[in-house]
Structure formats: structure tokens, C-alpha cells
Amino acid sequence: MLPPFDYLEHRRACQRKQLERSTRIANLPISYRSAIAQPDREILSKSIETLVQDVHRGLLKPVDILRTYGKVAIKAHEKTNCLTEVMIAEAESWAEHEVNLEGPLAGIPISLKDSIAVKGFDVSVGYSCNTGKPYAEDGSLVKILKAAGAIPYVKTNLPTTLLSFESSNDVWGRCLNPHNPDYSPGGSTGGEAALLAYGGGRIGIGSDVAGSVRVPAHYSGIYSLRCSTGRWPKMGMNTSMPGQEGIPSVFSPMARTLEDLIYFSKSLIGMKPWKWDHSVHPLEWRMGEEEKVRDQKRFKIGVMRTDGVVDPAPACARALEHTVSALLAQGHEIVDVEPPSPYTALRIASQLLSADGCKTFLSFFRTSETNDPGARQMSFYMKIPCPFRYLYYLWIKYVKRDDIWAGLLKDWHPKSAHEQWKWVTKREAYKASWHEWWKEEELDFMLTPVNSTPAVPHCGMKEAVSACGYTFLFNLLDYSCGVMPVIHVNKALDQLPATFWFKNLNGVAKGAYQHYDADRMHGLPVAVQVVGQRLQEEKILAIMEMVERALEETGGRYDLLEIE
């Protein structure tokens, strides 16, 4: 389509979808816009396991749970713009006729990242070209959820490219952090994190290719689990980069509480998802792994205090130290570790993820459609002609003397199949080095920051796009990771030291620290990352439970955002 007409169609599509969303909300029964009453409070206070038991016993109707969480979801959306497709009216029918009310998730409303396919609804992924194309049937993931008794009721906001720790697009608008509207809730699963943090849901599903369920949990103050490939269903979805397998994306669970995250993960794996989705390993939930953790009295814990690229800001360092102190008080062995270079992982992972020269995610944009600030920077550097890009690299390396930033720029160009295979070979060699290192260290698990800073302000990814090493590292390794909120930023405790000198930072660190301001960030959540090896989801969740207990016993458990 010619540019002027393409632009007009883009604007019409955006207006149509936003009108459709607002109309769907306006047409809901009045109960969805009423105040939160005492019966709602009772439902909101219960874990999903307790709610399921109430449904099984006939003490609660699924529609009552749906109406309570639908009501809070609408309030969350009014504050944060977290919702995309509002499926509540259809969900009432599904609760009556489609979901299995004998299942392990009977009657539980579940929110879904916008990229997940639900019959009768678009899977826009924030691109206007994907609107007006409702899917004819549920994706396999949604089929499993309904068979388990869960009720999809809303889909949630994201960035167009799915390559950002922000969540904004022209189709749905910008998603805001429920703790502070000037900041991002994270990305690419930011709408999900905002909804759960506000209390408009208890469980949801996102996807993660460089930290996209973990960073939103950190920014917004919820819990998430990054599953290894093959452990969680991934079919029945849309993406901005179909065919990208250098760093595979994984779908993974998110929850408002750790208790719900554990129950949800166990329940879905208990549905034997490999019978529905060929990408899932036929691996049952291993209760024995949980029991081993609970029986073990003392753990050897490796603490990675920095990735060597961007040191954690004071608030993030304090969250890590707060957790370490709680575990030391419980008698565990803490070892500061220096694993095989995380910077090497950042170089390899970034080259593999962008091996097509950013062409695929750019191919879906219409004329004048807004790109994410971070993804725009990636594609900008990719489009610089080779001779000029090489001169820029030389200037950064030999004039600015910034080896970190220069190393990321050096090979930043579209890859041939021959070149990509070489990077895959480097990836596998790097993974092998970590495997040997972990074996030699004899670690039970690791603790790391989730990100170098708390939430970025809107459009902050323009500068901070490369500061993703703490999460991206474990996508490359395909390790199981959990994120749990620990503290809030405190303007009295988390200021930069007087000796901090911005000019001494490398280019990646400058981009991240440009937005660190403890005064403005006061009250934002800060989390830690719990890391195991590949396919250790049961172990990681049990360890998170142990860590949270240690925090609680030492008086430092995180306080969730109260439901208004």
C-alpha cells in the first residue's frame, strides 16, 4: 500500500481498536464498575488454591471470582492502561460452558500477554497490521488453560517489537507503572506486570527472550519464573520475530504472590502439556526436587554482584545485600562468584537475536507507526553503512577507550547463515564453560540483581536498551530463573555516592545510569533473581519459598501494593 494510504489505514486501525476496547468496557454490567465490596475483599484475599477448593466444593461460583477480578482489572486499566483485548463478556460464557470446573485451576481468571491467541480476538502484538484478524480458534496454550479450568478474561499490553523493557505501542497506547505513572512497568510483558501488581489478577502468562517476564516483575513488584525451553507451552501465539531461534523465546508464568506462582506452575505442568503442544518436553512435575530443597538445611549460594558491564545501582545492590543478609542469618554459605564473562554472553546473545539485521520486526510496521525507543536505536545502528559504522567503532574503542561499548558495536550488522552458525558455535562453547564452572563451584543456586536499575522512566530504553545483561545472560544459557520483589527504593538509603563519576562509565552503563534518580524513584519495587541450571523449575520455586521465609523471619518480607 502506498505510504499516505498505509498511514491512514494505520490511524484507522488504532482508533478502531481503542474504541472497541472502551466500548467493551462500557458495555459490561454495572457490577464491573461498582466499588469493591466486602465479598470482593474476601475473594481477593484468597490464594488461587483456596479459590479452586471453594469452586470444587460449590462454595463459590466461577462467575463471582471473575466479576471480582474483572472489576479490579478495569480499575487497574484506568490507572495504568494495562489491558488490550477485554474478553470479560465472553469469559462469563466460557465459565459457564467451556472450562473444566473439575480442573486444578477451576474458576480462576487468567490474564494473557497480548501475543497469545484466543479465539474470536486479534493477536496484534501492538502492530496495527495485525488488527481486524481475529483467530478462529484458541491456541494450544489457551486450550490447556481451559481444560485446567482457568478462565481467560483479559489480554495485556506490550511493546510492538517485544524487544523492550517498556510497553507502549500506537494500537493500545502506553502502559504505566502502578507505583509511579512516570515510570515503565517493564516489558515486554509490562501490561501483565502492571495488572498483577495492582491486584487486577492473581496469575498470568508472558514471554521472555531477554528478560521479558523477569524485568517487569522487578519493575512492578510481582513474582515470575523464567522456564527453560521445552518446559512451558509456546504454540498458539504471535510474535515480532517469527523464526528467530538464536535465543529462543519462552512463555512463562507470572503471579501476584509466590504461593500462587508455585501452585499455578505445578497445576499447568500437571496437565501434561506435551500432549497438547509438540514443543513441550514430556517431563512430569518432580515433587522430589521440591522435597530435596525443603529437607536441605544449608545451601551454598553463589552471589554475582555485578555482570562486569553495569554495576547495580544502590537500590539494586541493597536489595541483593538485604537478601544475602537474611540467608546468612539462617546459616547458609554465601560465596561471591565471578562466573565466565557475562559480557561475552551479552555480545553473543545480542548478535544472535539481531542476526537478521532487525529486518523481521521492522517488516510489520506501517508508515509512521511508532517504534519502541530502544528497538529504534538497535535498528539505527544496524542501518549505518558499514564504512561509517566501522569508523564509529574505531572512535569508540581508540578515542573514547570504551572497550565494552565498542565490542557490542563491532559486529553489529546483518549476518549470513555462515556467520550466524559461527555465533551459534560460540553460544554452545560459552554454555559449556558455564556448565563446567558451576560443577567446579558446587553451587546450589545463585543470586543476582535482576537489572542494573529499578524501573526506567518512559522512553528511557533509548539510552538503556543495552543494559539487559543480568537477564539476557540466562536466556542464552537457558537456565531456570525466578524473580521475587524484596524492597522499595528509599531516597534516604539509595542515593549515588558522592564519589560516583558518570564520565568514568562505559557506554552501556551511561545509558542505564542516566535515568537513576533515587528521589524520583522513591517507592518503586526492587527485586532479586534466583538462578538455577536448566530445567530446574521445581527447585527454583522451592528455593524462592525458602528465601522468602528467610526474609520474613528476619523482618524483611516485601509488602505488595494494596488493592484500592
Secondary structure as GFF3:
##gff-version 3
##sequence-region A 1 564
A	DSSP	alpha_helix	3	26	.	.	.	ID=ss1
A	DSSP	three_ten_helix	30	33	.	.	.	ID=ss2
A	DSSP	alpha_helix	38	44	.	.	.	ID=ss3
A	DSSP	alpha_helix	48	56	.	.	.	ID=ss4
A	DSSP	alpha_helix	62	80	.	.	.	ID=ss5
A	DSSP	beta_strand	83	86	.	.	.	ID=ss6
A	DSSP	alpha_helix	88	97	.	.	.	ID=ss7
A	DSSP	beta_strand	109	113	.	.	.	ID=ss8
A	DSSP	three_ten_helix	128	130	.	.	.	ID=ss9
A	DSSP	alpha_helix	140	148	.	.	.	ID=ss10
A	DSSP	beta_strand	151	156	.	.	.	ID=ss11
A	DSSP	beta_strand	168	169	.	.	.	ID=ss12
A	DSSP	beta_strand	173	174	.	.	.	ID=ss13
A	DSSP	alpha_helix	190	198	.	.	.	ID=ss14
A	DSSP	beta_strand	203	208	.	.	.	ID=ss15
A	DSSP	alpha_helix	214	220	.	.	.	ID=ss16
A	DSSP	beta_strand	223	226	.	.	.	ID=ss17
A	DSSP	beta_strand	250	255	.	.	.	ID=ss18
A	DSSP	alpha_helix	258	270	.	.	.	ID=ss19
A	DSSP	three_ten_helix	273	275	.	.	.	ID=ss20
A	DSSP	alpha_helix	287	295	.	.	.	ID=ss21
A	DSSP	beta_strand	300	303	.	.	.	ID=ss22
A	DSSP	alpha_helix	314	329	.	.	.	ID=ss23
A	DSSP	beta_strand	333	336	.	.	.	ID=ss24
A	DSSP	alpha_helix	342	353	.	.	.	ID=ss25
A	DSSP	alpha_helix	359	362	.	.	.	ID=ss26
A	DSSP	alpha_helix	373	383	.	.	.	ID=ss27
A	DSSP	alpha_helix	386	394	.	.	.	ID=ss28
A	DSSP	pi_helix	395	399	.	.	.	ID=ss29
A	DSSP	alpha_helix	403	410	.	.	.	ID=ss30
A	DSSP	alpha_helix	417	441	.	.	.	ID=ss31
A	DSSP	beta_strand	445	449	.	.	.	ID=ss32
A	DSSP	alpha_helix	461	464	.	.	.	ID=ss33
A	DSSP	alpha_helix	469	477	.	.	.	ID=ss34
A	DSSP	beta_strand	481	488	.	.	.	ID=ss35
A	DSSP	three_ten_helix	502	504	.	.	.	ID=ss36
A	DSSP	alpha_helix	507	513	.	.	.	ID=ss37
A	DSSP	alpha_helix	518	521	.	.	.	ID=ss38
A	DSSP	beta_strand	525	531	.	.	.	ID=ss39
A	DSSP	alpha_helix	537	553	.	.	.	ID=ss40
###
